[in-house]
Amino acid sequence: MTKKIAFQGEPGAFSHAAAANVFPGEEFLGCVTFEETLSAVQSGKADFAVVPVENSLYGRITDIHHLLPESGLFIIAETFLRVEMNLLGVPGATLDDIKAVQSLSVALGQCRKFISEHGLRTINAVDTAGSAREVAQKGDKSVAAIASRFAGEIYGLDVLAGNIEDADHNTTRFLVLSPTEQNVSQQSGVKTTFIFRVRNVPAALYKAMGGFATNGVNMTKLESYMVGGNFTATQFYADIEGHPDDISVRHAFDELRFFTDQFRILGVYPASPQA
């Protein structure tokens, strides 16, 4: 039975490409916002969601860090997508024909050198895939889009120049979200993601983190952000290597709970070999 996978963006977006890598041959549902993406899974319109959580150039995706803990969804997998920017033109256009380039402002910023070298006028747009769609619809040989090859294939555009981004290490990490937990056995290569809030006592965070050090548990991520508009209420989002049933992780979590007033596991899942 075909599964439906929700992602944020238009067909051809980088999130769509990441979802297609994880779920080849399935049906995909583009959503306008991250809220709508998560809601599609919550309501049963989609079976899973694939959402970006961090980028090697721009850091964490703030919206997801705020939305995920309250969504009731579980992380069941992670995947990494190398973000490759391409100059896409209508069929028959050449690089010499291009006078203007349209894309998301972030994408335009990632291709400053190429744009400057070719003296192109920039057109800010809502997203990369939408830019590819609009360029295809207009059919103007003088206007190109910056987007993925995947978007070019969907909208019938030619790649006039490939991999034009300034940085060759631009990678986005995506999480796969499900309405139900995944049963992952204790094995090497497992990640656990959780959130917590420390109690309002001196050195609570230091003491809470001490359990991971003394039990030899590797913490690969620790992010903090305010909640409820309160400058004194800080929530932490963390990734560790290991399974909650591992004896070392159990002991570390026991110490963590002693110094926290909120603690919840968001997912236990296989670590991607791409990491």
C-alpha positions as CSV (number, residue, x, y, z in Angstrom):
1,M,0.0,0.0,0.0
2,T,1.4,3.4,-1.0
3,K,2.4,5.7,1.8
4,K,1.8,9.4,1.8
5,I,4.8,11.6,3.0
6,A,4.3,15.2,4.0
7,F,7.1,17.8,3.5
8,Q,7.2,21.6,3.6
9,G,7.4,23.4,0.3
10,E,6.4,22.9,-3.3
11,P,7.1,19.9,-5.5
12,G,10.9,19.9,-6.2
13,A,11.9,21.5,-2.9
14,F,14.9,20.2,-1.1
15,S,12.6,18.7,1.5
16,H,10.8,16.9,-1.3
17,A,14.1,15.5,-2.6
18,A,15.1,14.3,1.0
19,A,11.6,12.7,1.4
20,A,12.0,10.9,-2.0
21,N,15.4,9.6,-0.9
22,V,13.9,8.0,2.2
23,F,10.6,6.9,0.6
24,P,11.2,6.2,-3.1
25,G,8.1,5.5,-5.1
26,E,5.7,6.7,-2.4
27,E,3.2,9.6,-2.7
28,F,4.2,13.1,-1.5
29,L,2.2,15.9,0.0
30,G,3.6,19.4,-0.2
31,C,2.6,21.8,2.7
32,V,2.9,25.5,3.0
33,T,4.2,25.7,6.5
34,F,5.9,23.4,9.1
35,E,2.8,23.5,11.2
36,E,0.7,22.2,8.2
37,T,3.4,19.5,7.6
38,L,3.1,18.2,11.1
39,S,-0.6,18.5,11.2
40,A,-0.9,16.3,8.1
41,V,0.6,13.4,10.1
42,Q,-1.4,14.2,13.2
43,S,-4.7,14.2,11.3
44,G,-3.9,11.1,9.3
45,K,-3.7,12.9,5.9
46,A,-0.1,11.7,5.7
47,D,1.7,8.6,7.2
48,F,5.0,10.3,7.8
49,A,6.7,13.7,7.6
50,V,10.2,14.6,6.6
51,V,11.4,17.9,8.0
52,P,14.7,19.8,8.2
53,V,16.2,20.2,11.6
54,E,19.6,21.8,11.0
55,N,21.9,23.0,8.2
56,S,25.7,23.0,8.2
57,L,25.8,26.6,7.2
58,Y,22.8,28.2,9.0
59,G,22.5,26.0,12.1
60,R,19.2,24.8,13.6
61,I,15.8,25.3,12.0
62,T,14.2,27.2,14.8
63,D,10.6,26.5,13.9
64,I,11.1,22.7,14.2
65,H,12.7,22.9,17.6
66,H,9.7,24.7,18.9
67,L,7.0,22.7,17.1
68,L,8.3,19.1,17.4
69,P,8.2,18.7,21.2
70,E,4.5,19.7,21.3
71,S,3.5,17.7,18.2
72,G,3.1,14.3,19.7
73,L,5.1,12.8,16.8
74,F,8.1,10.6,17.2
75,I,11.4,10.7,15.3
76,I,12.0,7.3,13.6
77,A,14.9,8.1,11.3
78,E,17.3,10.8,10.1
79,T,18.8,11.5,6.7
80,F,21.2,14.0,5.3
81,L,20.9,15.9,2.0
82,R,23.8,17.6,0.3
83,V,22.3,21.0,-0.9
84,E,23.4,21.5,-4.5
85,M,22.4,24.8,-6.2
86,N,21.9,24.7,-9.9
87,L,21.1,27.4,-12.5
88,L,17.9,26.2,-14.3
89,G,16.7,27.7,-17.5
90,V,13.9,27.0,-20.0
91,P,14.6,24.5,-22.7
92,G,16.8,26.1,-25.4
93,A,18.3,28.8,-23.2
94,T,22.0,29.1,-22.7
95,L,24.1,30.7,-20.0
96,D,24.7,33.7,-22.2
97,D,21.0,34.3,-22.5
98,I,20.5,34.7,-18.7
99,K,20.2,38.3,-17.4
100,A,18.3,37.6,-14.1
101,V,18.1,34.8,-11.6
102,Q,15.2,34.1,-9.3
103,S,15.2,32.1,-6.0
104,L,14.8,32.1,-2.3
105,S,16.9,34.9,-0.7
106,V,19.0,32.3,1.2
107,A,19.7,30.4,-2.0
108,L,20.7,33.6,-3.8
109,G,23.0,34.4,-0.9
110,Q,24.7,31.0,-1.2
111,C,25.6,31.7,-4.8
112,R,26.9,35.2,-4.6
113,K,30.2,34.5,-6.4
114,F,28.5,33.0,-9.4
115,I,25.8,35.7,-9.6
116,S,28.5,38.4,-9.3
117,E,30.8,36.9,-11.9
118,H,28.0,36.7,-14.4
119,G,26.5,40.1,-13.6
120,L,23.0,38.7,-13.0
121,R,20.1,40.6,-11.6
122,T,18.5,38.9,-8.6
123,I,14.8,38.3,-8.0
124,N,13.8,37.3,-4.4
125,A,11.1,34.7,-4.2
126,V,9.4,32.5,-1.6
127,D,11.3,29.3,-2.3
128,T,13.6,27.5,-4.7
129,A,11.1,25.0,-6.2
130,G,8.4,27.8,-6.6
131,S,11.0,29.8,-8.5
132,A,11.7,26.8,-10.9
133,R,7.9,26.5,-11.4
134,E,7.5,30.2,-12.2
135,V,10.4,30.3,-14.6
136,A,9.0,27.3,-16.4
137,Q,5.6,28.9,-16.7
138,K,6.9,32.2,-18.0
139,G,9.1,30.6,-20.6
140,D,11.5,33.7,-20.6
141,K,15.0,32.6,-21.8
142,S,16.5,35.6,-20.0
143,V,15.4,34.5,-16.5
144,A,16.7,31.4,-14.7
145,A,16.0,29.9,-11.3
146,I,18.4,28.6,-8.7
147,A,17.1,25.3,-7.4
148,S,17.8,21.6,-7.2
149,R,18.2,19.3,-10.2
150,F,15.2,17.5,-8.8
151,A,13.1,20.7,-9.3
152,G,14.5,21.0,-12.8
153,E,13.3,17.5,-13.7
154,I,9.9,18.2,-12.3
155,Y,9.3,21.4,-14.2
156,G,11.2,20.5,-17.4
157,L,14.1,23.0,-17.0
158,D,17.6,22.5,-18.3
159,V,20.7,22.7,-16.0
160,L,22.7,25.6,-17.4
161,A,25.3,25.5,-14.6
162,G,25.6,22.9,-11.9
163,N,26.8,23.2,-8.3
164,I,27.1,26.9,-8.3
165,E,27.0,27.4,-4.5
166,D,29.9,29.2,-2.8
167,A,30.4,26.5,-0.1
168,D,30.8,22.8,-1.1
169,H,29.8,21.5,2.4
170,N,26.2,22.8,2.5
171,T,24.3,19.9,4.0
172,T,20.9,19.7,5.7
173,R,19.9,17.1,8.3
174,F,16.3,15.9,8.1
175,L,14.2,14.0,10.6
176,V,11.5,11.5,9.7
177,L,8.4,11.8,11.9
178,S,5.7,9.3,12.7
179,P,2.6,9.2,14.8
180,T,3.9,6.1,16.5
181,E,7.2,5.1,18.1
182,Q,9.6,2.9,16.3
183,N,10.7,-0.3,18.1
184,V,14.5,-0.1,17.8
185,S,16.6,-2.9,19.3
186,Q,19.7,-2.2,21.4
187,Q,22.6,-2.1,18.9
188,S,25.5,0.1,17.8
189,G,24.6,3.1,15.8
190,V,21.5,4.2,17.6
191,K,20.6,7.8,18.5
192,T,18.2,9.0,21.1
193,T,16.7,12.5,21.0
194,F,15.0,14.1,24.0
195,I,14.0,17.4,25.6
196,F,14.3,18.5,29.2
197,R,14.0,21.5,31.5
198,V,16.3,21.9,34.5
199,R,15.0,22.7,37.9
200,N,15.7,26.2,39.2
201,V,18.6,25.3,41.5
202,P,22.2,26.3,41.4
203,A,24.4,24.5,38.8
204,A,21.4,22.3,37.8
205,L,22.5,22.1,34.1
206,Y,26.1,21.3,35.0
207,K,24.9,18.5,37.4
208,A,22.4,17.2,34.9
209,M,25.1,16.9,32.2
210,G,27.5,15.2,34.6
211,G,25.7,11.9,34.3
212,F,26.5,11.6,30.6
213,A,30.2,12.3,31.2
214,T,30.6,9.9,34.1
215,N,28.7,7.1,32.3
216,G,30.6,7.5,29.0
217,V,27.6,8.6,26.9
218,N,28.4,10.8,24.0
219,M,26.1,13.8,23.6
220,T,26.2,14.9,19.9
221,K,23.9,17.9,20.2
222,L,22.6,20.2,23.0
223,E,20.5,23.2,22.0
224,S,18.7,25.6,24.3
225,Y,15.7,27.9,23.5
226,M,13.2,29.9,25.5
227,V,9.6,28.7,25.9
228,G,6.4,30.6,26.7
229,G,8.0,34.0,26.2
230,N,9.8,33.6,29.6
231,F,13.4,34.6,29.8
232,T,13.9,32.3,32.8
233,A,12.2,29.2,31.3
234,T,14.7,27.4,29.0
235,Q,14.1,24.1,27.3
236,F,17.0,21.9,26.0
237,Y,17.0,19.7,23.0
238,A,19.6,16.9,22.9
239,D,20.9,14.0,20.9
240,I,23.0,11.2,22.3
241,E,24.6,8.1,20.9
242,G,22.9,5.1,22.5
243,H,19.7,3.4,23.4
244,P,17.6,4.2,26.5
245,D,17.9,0.6,27.6
246,D,21.7,0.7,27.5
247,I,22.9,0.5,31.1
248,S,25.1,3.6,30.7
249,V,22.2,5.6,29.1
250,R,19.8,4.5,31.9
251,H,22.2,5.7,34.6
252,A,22.7,9.0,32.8
253,F,19.0,9.6,32.4
254,D,18.4,8.8,36.1
255,E,20.8,11.5,37.0
256,L,19.3,13.9,34.5
257,R,15.8,13.3,35.9
258,F,17.0,14.2,39.4
259,F,17.8,17.8,38.2
260,T,14.9,18.4,35.8
261,D,11.3,19.1,36.1
262,Q,10.5,18.0,32.5
263,F,12.0,15.2,30.5
264,R,10.7,13.5,27.4
265,I,12.2,11.2,24.7
266,L,11.2,12.3,21.2
267,G,12.7,9.4,19.4
268,V,15.0,6.4,19.3
269,Y,16.3,5.6,15.8
270,P,19.2,4.3,13.7
271,A,21.9,6.9,13.1
272,S,22.4,7.7,9.5
273,P,25.6,6.4,7.9
274,Q,25.8,9.8,6.1
275,A,26.5,11.6,9.4
